[in-house]
């Protein structure tokens, strides 16, 4: 399964790129609650929110269990010790991918900085 980051969903929502839609449909893809919240944060009206909910509900939701919060804190500390200040939400998403043994599909370069430090993070390579 592939955990889809907000950056990929935003790219699709902005462009309706048929390539992305095809990939969503042809691969086992999921999102986590952070990604869901980030997408809903962009809703500008109740109608747009309803459309976003319909879109998001097409994805499986990967849970963030309680014990994972300590791991997230440890990963934030590890990254800080390595000299990186990474947004909290990105470390949550990376940790969810790692702990659920999922590839992470992102277009956000933050994750390429995270990967060498959190070496269990696997990034999905989007086909050309």
SULMO-V395965 format. One record per residue. N is the residue number from 1. RES is the residue in three letters. SS is DSSP state (a for helix, b for strand, c for the rest). Layout:
# SULMO-V395965
N/RES/SS + N/RES/SS
This chain:
# SULMO-V395965
1/UNK/c + 2/UNK/b + 3/UNK/b + 4/UNK/b + 5/UNK/c + 6/UNK/a + 7/UNK/a + 8/UNK/a + 9/UNK/a + 10/UNK/a + 11/UNK/a + 12/UNK/a + 13/UNK/a + 14/UNK/a + 15/UNK/a + 16/UNK/c + 17/UNK/c + 18/UNK/a + 19/UNK/a + 20/UNK/a + 21/UNK/a + 22/UNK/a + 23/UNK/a + 24/UNK/a + 25/UNK/a + 26/UNK/a + 27/UNK/c + 28/UNK/c + 29/UNK/b + 30/UNK/b + 31/UNK/b + 32/UNK/b + 33/UNK/a + 34/UNK/a + 35/UNK/a + 36/UNK/a + 37/UNK/a + 38/UNK/a + 39/UNK/a + 40/UNK/a + 41/UNK/a + 42/UNK/c + 43/UNK/c + 44/UNK/c + 45/UNK/c + 46/UNK/a + 47/UNK/a + 48/UNK/a + 49/UNK/a + 50/UNK/a + 51/UNK/a + 52/UNK/a + 53/UNK/a + 54/UNK/a + 55/UNK/a + 56/UNK/a + 57/UNK/c + 58/UNK/c + 59/UNK/c + 60/UNK/b + 61/UNK/b + 62/UNK/b + 63/UNK/c + 64/UNK/c + 65/UNK/c + 66/UNK/c + 67/UNK/c + 68/UNK/a + 69/UNK/a + 70/UNK/a + 71/UNK/a + 72/UNK/a + 73/UNK/a + 74/UNK/a + 75/UNK/a + 76/UNK/a + 77/UNK/a + 78/UNK/a + 79/UNK/a + 80/UNK/a + 81/UNK/a + 82/UNK/c + 83/UNK/c + 84/UNK/c + 85/UNK/c + 86/UNK/c + 87/UNK/c + 88/UNK/a + 89/UNK/a + 90/UNK/a + 91/UNK/a + 92/UNK/a + 93/UNK/a + 94/UNK/a + 95/UNK/a + 96/UNK/a + 97/UNK/a + 98/UNK/a + 99/UNK/a + 100/UNK/c + 101/UNK/c + 102/UNK/c + 103/UNK/b + 104/UNK/b + 105/UNK/b + 106/UNK/c + 107/UNK/c + 108/UNK/c + 109/UNK/c + 110/UNK/a + 111/UNK/a + 112/UNK/a + 113/UNK/a + 114/UNK/a + 115/UNK/a + 116/UNK/a + 117/UNK/a + 118/UNK/c + 119/UNK/c + 120/UNK/c + 121/UNK/c + 122/UNK/b + 123/UNK/b + 124/UNK/c + 125/UNK/c + 126/UNK/c + 127/UNK/c + 128/UNK/c
